[in-house]
Amino acid sequence: MRRKSVNYAKYGYIFSIPFVLAFLIFNLYPTLYTAVIGFTDMKGLGKTTFKFLADPFQNFQTILKNPSFQESLGNTLVIWIINFIPQILLALLLTAWFTSPRRKIKGQGMFKVLFYMPNIITAATIAILFSSLFGYPMSPANDFFVTLGLSKEPINFLLDKMTARGIISFIQFWMWYGSTMIVLISGVLGINPEIFEAADIDGASGAQTFFFVTLPNVRTILLYTLITSLIGGLQMFDIPRMFIANGGPDGATLTTSLFIYNQAFSGSYLYNRASAASMIMFVIICVLSAMIFYVMRDKEASKIYKLNKKMEKEYKRQEKATRRAA
Amino acid sequence: MKMNRTSQIVLKIVKYIVCITLAVLSILPFWIMIMNATRSTFEIQQHAISLLPSKFLASNWAVLEGKTFDPIKGFINSVIISTGSTACAVYFSSLTAYALVAYNWRLRQPFFTFILAVMMIPAQVTSIGFYQFIYKIHMTNNFLPLILPSIAAPAMVFFMRQYLMASLSIDIVNSGRIDGAGEFNIFNRIIIPIMKPAIATQAIFAFVGSWNNLFMPLILLTNNDKYTMPIMVSLLRGDIYKTEFGSIYLGLTLTVLPLFIVYFLLSKYIIAGVALGGVKE
């Protein structure tokens, strides 16, 4: 019997081989390779050979001092913040309405389906659609503004820095609030109903229940949403690239991903600088991931794991004691 | 009491107005797009918003098709890549999850911790190394570098593991063993059918994710014949369609149509899947 269970354990290793291999080849190796390229002189189309630089951190210094990179980091954050704050507020409001036990909204299923819909459509398509919708001089948005008398002449939306950023933020907001809402609703539905009953008996109003019972209980999910959204936001590429050419007015919509892409794959082929910029982003994202990992860690599992270790230690100590006694 | 009642009715009206406005906001851009796909450039220039279709669909199609934009080729390429990577992702993620749940091996816990740790690391920031690696082994303009990496999908392994922990009873595995089935056969014949609901949910998201991916195909595929749907879409921004508004809208519509069909057929499962994804505690 014992021999059999030892025998089965090897399948744990065998069945994990494809995952581990694919991870090593397509994930770990490219990551290390990117890091290495960051320290070299590799540039130019089709070049695959490289020499390490005399000053290994030269590319990193160049990138960190590059005004375009600094600006792209700022743009990315601005676009993310303008999208995230209204997104989370609207998602919370809708969550409060949709989970309110007293006054149900009819057609909730249909609303959820429609709110989530933009999220599933190709981002590249949506970006080009919006750039057509906000085109100049003739476009649906201009048609709307002029017909309603809000503006006498057609507006060239994409010439103004904040308007261009604002529209990209709006697209992000529009694509993601439904998803955030569904996640939050499922979080609220996961709260023990007895807590709500207790609040009800204590005479809490709907708003009181929401702020003092619901919100504290979905704290973890809110934090998770915040960090995943930030990680996603830092990699924003499809929408800014397809919405306006060349990073928009004065580079207002040049995001870091777009900056990296332009460095490496359009015109200059500066693979080394792009790698250095990638690694800077990589470190930022790793720190954020570590935060999620910490927040979401399998609490039960880690408890059991610690308990096991403790027992193991105890067992070894006893064994030593018995050996010494013998 | 009366005050309270009126304010409740007002609140109810406000709720419905907000929800209906948001619903309209979700539909309207796509509606304008589909309507404009049937209108001529002249009509669009006169009035860019129309809620009713016109009759220039055929001529828009003729203009669209006469240039580099090839929706059928893009569709076929996208189907090949998305199907391949989805199949790899769900099969090998299930296999890895099964290894994590069913067997007691020494590195099991460290391996799981490792999967959690790499779950959030994005592919995009390592794209330069990936591109150089693929370029060096002459695999650009090949679909395999876009398919095979999905064998290692940490987030999906995590999800599959949670599902298996809840639904797998070791008795079923043992009865298979008594019948003399090998471990690999047990996985294929017994475990995969048990995991069908989880596989279906994850397959939808993997497929849509791969279908919508622009970054990797854009850097790896340079040959027109290999373009995927999102790259085809990006051609619509180029100069060749500059003033052909009707055709641009038609091209966009064609890329969205398959997604709409999938979404409205499977929306129930998709919404449920999004809800599950959030509760990872």
HADDOCK unambig.tbl for C-alpha pairs under 7 A between the chains (distance, minus, plus):
assign (segid A and resid 8 and name CA) (segid B and resid 103 and name CA) 6.70 0.50 0.50
assign (segid A and resid 9 and name CA) (segid B and resid 103 and name CA) 5.50 0.50 0.50
assign (segid A and resid 9 and name CA) (segid B and resid 104 and name CA) 5.51 0.50 0.50
assign (segid A and resid 9 and name CA) (segid B and resid 105 and name CA) 5.00 0.50 0.50
assign (segid A and resid 11 and name CA) (segid B and resid 99 and name CA) 6.96 0.50 0.50
assign (segid A and resid 12 and name CA) (segid B and resid 99 and name CA) 4.45 0.50 0.50
assign (segid A and resid 12 and name CA) (segid B and resid 100 and name CA) 6.71 0.50 0.50
assign (segid A and resid 12 and name CA) (segid B and resid 103 and name CA) 5.37 0.50 0.50
assign (segid A and resid 12 and name CA) (segid B and resid 105 and name CA) 6.16 0.50 0.50
assign (segid A and resid 15 and name CA) (segid B and resid 95 and name CA) 6.06 0.50 0.50
assign (segid A and resid 15 and name CA) (segid B and resid 96 and name CA) 5.93 0.50 0.50
assign (segid A and resid 15 and name CA) (segid B and resid 99 and name CA) 5.73 0.50 0.50
assign (segid A and resid 16 and name CA) (segid B and resid 96 and name CA) 5.10 0.50 0.50
assign (segid A and resid 16 and name CA) (segid B and resid 99 and name CA) 6.41 0.50 0.50
assign (segid A and resid 18 and name CA) (segid B and resid 151 and name CA) 6.98 0.50 0.50
assign (segid A and resid 19 and name CA) (segid B and resid 92 and name CA) 6.82 0.50 0.50
assign (segid A and resid 19 and name CA) (segid B and resid 96 and name CA) 6.79 0.50 0.50
assign (segid A and resid 19 and name CA) (segid B and resid 151 and name CA) 5.87 0.50 0.50
assign (segid A and resid 19 and name CA) (segid B and resid 152 and name CA) 4.71 0.50 0.50
assign (segid A and resid 22 and name CA) (segid B and resid 149 and name CA) 5.99 0.50 0.50
assign (segid A and resid 22 and name CA) (segid B and resid 151 and name CA) 6.00 0.50 0.50
assign (segid A and resid 22 and name CA) (segid B and resid 152 and name CA) 5.53 0.50 0.50
assign (segid A and resid 23 and name CA) (segid B and resid 152 and name CA) 5.41 0.50 0.50
assign (segid A and resid 26 and name CA) (segid B and resid 149 and name CA) 5.57 0.50 0.50
assign (segid A and resid 30 and name CA) (segid B and resid 126 and name CA) 6.02 0.50 0.50
assign (segid A and resid 30 and name CA) (segid B and resid 129 and name CA) 4.39 0.50 0.50
assign (segid A and resid 30 and name CA) (segid B and resid 130 and name CA) 4.64 0.50 0.50
assign (segid A and resid 30 and name CA) (segid B and resid 133 and name CA) 6.94 0.50 0.50
assign (segid A and resid 31 and name CA) (segid B and resid 126 and name CA) 5.03 0.50 0.50
assign (segid A and resid 31 and name CA) (segid B and resid 129 and name CA) 6.28 0.50 0.50
assign (segid A and resid 33 and name CA) (segid B and resid 129 and name CA) 4.90 0.50 0.50
assign (segid A and resid 34 and name CA) (segid B and resid 126 and name CA) 5.93 0.50 0.50
assign (segid A and resid 34 and name CA) (segid B and resid 128 and name CA) 5.78 0.50 0.50
assign (segid A and resid 34 and name CA) (segid B and resid 129 and name CA) 4.14 0.50 0.50
assign (segid A and resid 48 and name CA) (segid B and resid 132 and name CA) 6.90 0.50 0.50
assign (segid A and resid 48 and name CA) (segid B and resid 136 and name CA) 6.81 0.50 0.50
assign (segid A and resid 111 and name CA) (segid B and resid 23 and name CA) 6.49 0.50 0.50
assign (segid A and resid 113 and name CA) (segid B and resid 267 and name CA) 6.48 0.50 0.50
assign (segid A and resid 114 and name CA) (segid B and resid 23 and name CA) 5.73 0.50 0.50
assign (segid A and resid 114 and name CA) (segid B and resid 26 and name CA) 6.29 0.50 0.50
assign (segid A and resid 115 and name CA) (segid B and resid 23 and name CA) 6.22 0.50 0.50
assign (segid A and resid 115 and name CA) (segid B and resid 26 and name CA) 6.36 0.50 0.50
assign (segid A and resid 118 and name CA) (segid B and resid 26 and name CA) 6.61 0.50 0.50
assign (segid A and resid 120 and name CA) (segid B and resid 208 and name CA) 6.97 0.50 0.50
assign (segid A and resid 121 and name CA) (segid B and resid 256 and name CA) 6.51 0.50 0.50
assign (segid A and resid 121 and name CA) (segid B and resid 259 and name CA) 6.45 0.50 0.50
assign (segid A and resid 122 and name CA) (segid B and resid 212 and name CA) 4.68 0.50 0.50
assign (segid A and resid 123 and name CA) (segid B and resid 212 and name CA) 6.85 0.50 0.50
assign (segid A and resid 124 and name CA) (segid B and resid 230 and name CA) 6.11 0.50 0.50
assign (segid A and resid 124 and name CA) (segid B and resid 233 and name CA) 6.97 0.50 0.50
assign (segid A and resid 124 and name CA) (segid B and resid 234 and name CA) 6.94 0.50 0.50
assign (segid A and resid 125 and name CA) (segid B and resid 233 and name CA) 6.24 0.50 0.50
assign (segid A and resid 125 and name CA) (segid B and resid 252 and name CA) 6.08 0.50 0.50
assign (segid A and resid 128 and name CA) (segid B and resid 237 and name CA) 6.89 0.50 0.50
assign (segid A and resid 138 and name CA) (segid B and resid 45 and name CA) 5.86 0.50 0.50
assign (segid A and resid 138 and name CA) (segid B and resid 48 and name CA) 6.75 0.50 0.50
assign (segid A and resid 139 and name CA) (segid B and resid 48 and name CA) 5.20 0.50 0.50
assign (segid A and resid 140 and name CA) (segid B and resid 48 and name CA) 4.54 0.50 0.50
assign (segid A and resid 140 and name CA) (segid B and resid 49 and name CA) 4.98 0.50 0.50
assign (segid A and resid 143 and name CA) (segid B and resid 47 and name CA) 6.49 0.50 0.50
assign (segid A and resid 143 and name CA) (segid B and resid 48 and name CA) 6.04 0.50 0.50
assign (segid A and resid 143 and name CA) (segid B and resid 49 and name CA) 6.79 0.50 0.50
assign (segid A and resid 179 and name CA) (segid B and resid 274 and name CA) 6.87 0.50 0.50
assign (segid A and resid 182 and name CA) (segid B and resid 274 and name CA) 6.74 0.50 0.50
assign (segid A and resid 182 and name CA) (segid B and resid 275 and name CA) 5.59 0.50 0.50
assign (segid A and resid 183 and name CA) (segid B and resid 274 and name CA) 6.51 0.50 0.50
assign (segid A and resid 183 and name CA) (segid B and resid 275 and name CA) 4.89 0.50 0.50
assign (segid A and resid 183 and name CA) (segid B and resid 278 and name CA) 4.91 0.50 0.50
assign (segid A and resid 186 and name CA) (segid B and resid 275 and name CA) 5.37 0.50 0.50
assign (segid A and resid 187 and name CA) (segid B and resid 279 and name CA) 6.29 0.50 0.50
assign (segid A and resid 238 and name CA) (segid B and resid 214 and name CA) 6.65 0.50 0.50
assign (segid A and resid 242 and name CA) (segid B and resid 234 and name CA) 6.79 0.50 0.50
assign (segid A and resid 271 and name CA) (segid B and resid 128 and name CA) 6.75 0.50 0.50
assign (segid A and resid 275 and name CA) (segid B and resid 128 and name CA) 6.16 0.50 0.50
assign (segid A and resid 278 and name CA) (segid B and resid 125 and name CA) 5.04 0.50 0.50
assign (segid A and resid 278 and name CA) (segid B and resid 126 and name CA) 6.75 0.50 0.50
assign (segid A and resid 281 and name CA) (segid B and resid 125 and name CA) 6.84 0.50 0.50
assign (segid A and resid 282 and name CA) (segid B and resid 125 and name CA) 5.94 0.50 0.50
assign (segid A and resid 286 and name CA) (segid B and resid 121 and name CA) 6.82 0.50 0.50
assign (segid A and resid 289 and name CA) (segid B and resid 120 and name CA) 5.82 0.50 0.50
assign (segid A and resid 293 and name CA) (segid B and resid 117 and name CA) 6.58 0.50 0.50
assign (segid A and resid 296 and name CA) (segid B and resid 281 and name CA) 6.18 0.50 0.50
assign (segid A and resid 298 and name CA) (segid B and resid 281 and name CA) 6.71 0.50 0.50
